[in-house]
């Protein structure tokens, strides 16, 4: 159950971060309204708060989160940008997720 909760929390966290970065991108690169910066700021604040909900050391959470972020970013690439990830993207993603799993779920003797 802890594993599913951790993965779910990372997934929501990644979406909050990507939305918080994508909205300013739309403003800067595609000439969309500067009003997009308000929900972007809220999304990034949500992202920071969500990272704080993990019960382990912050550095470990940040390190492991990167693997999930990569997976969600590639999904975003496909769904939002309309670009299908390559086989190499999938391999890199698998490596990153394996690293995340090792960091978050390895047995620890109280460390």
N, C-alpha and C positions, 0 to 999 in steps of 0.2 A: 504494500500500500504506500509506503514511504517513497518508493521508486516512482510510482505513478504520480504522486503528489508533486515530487520534485520535477519530473519531466513536464507536467502540466503547468507548473509555476514558471519554469523556464520558457515554455512555449508562449504563454501570455506575456511574459517579460520581453521576449524577442519581438513580438508583434508591437508592443508599446514603443520599443526603441525604434523599430523600422518606421512606424508611422510618424514618430517624432522627428525623424530625419528626412523622411520622404516629403513631408509637407513643405519644409523650407526649400527642398530641392525643386519642387513644383514652382515655388515663388521665384527662386533664383534663375532656374534654367528654362522654365516654360512660361514665364510672365504671368503666373496666376496671382491672385490677390494676396497682399501682405497680411490680410486677416487670417490666412492659414497659419501664421506664426503663433497665434493664440492657442489653437488646439495642439499645435506641435509642442509648445512649452508644457502644456498640461500632460501630453502623452509622455514626454521625457521625465516629468516629475513622477508620473505613475511608474515608469520604468525603474527609476531609482528606488522608489518605495517597494516595489515588488522584489527587487534584489535583496532588500533588507529583511524579507520574510523568511529566508532560508535559515535553518537552525545551526549552520556550520560557519566556520571562519570566513570572513568577507573575501580574503584573497583566494581561497579555495573556490568559493562560489563564482567569483569573477573569472577565474581560469576555466572552470568547467562550463560556465555559461557560453563561452565563445563557441564551443562545439554546436550547441543548440542554435545559436545565432546564425551560424553558417548554414545549417539545414533550413531554417526559416527564410533566410535571405535567398537561397536558391529556389525555394518554393515561391517566394515573392517574384523572383526573376521570371518564373514560368507563368504564374497566374496573373500578375499585374502588368509586367513588362511584355508578356507574350513571347518570351524567348525560352525555348526548351533547353534545360541544362544538358550538358554533354556527359558522356560516360566518365570523362575525367573529373567533371564536377561531382558526379555521384561517388567516385572513388575517394576524392578529397573529403567529401562530406562524411563518408563512412569512417574514414580515419579520424576526423574531428570528433564524431560521435563516440567512437571507441575511446578516444582520449577523455572525453567528458565522463563516460561511464566509469573508467578507471579512477579518475579523480574523485568523483562523487560517491561511488558505491564500493570502493575497496574497503576491506575490513581494516579497522584502526583500533589500536589498543589504547583508546582514550585520547588520541592526539587530534 
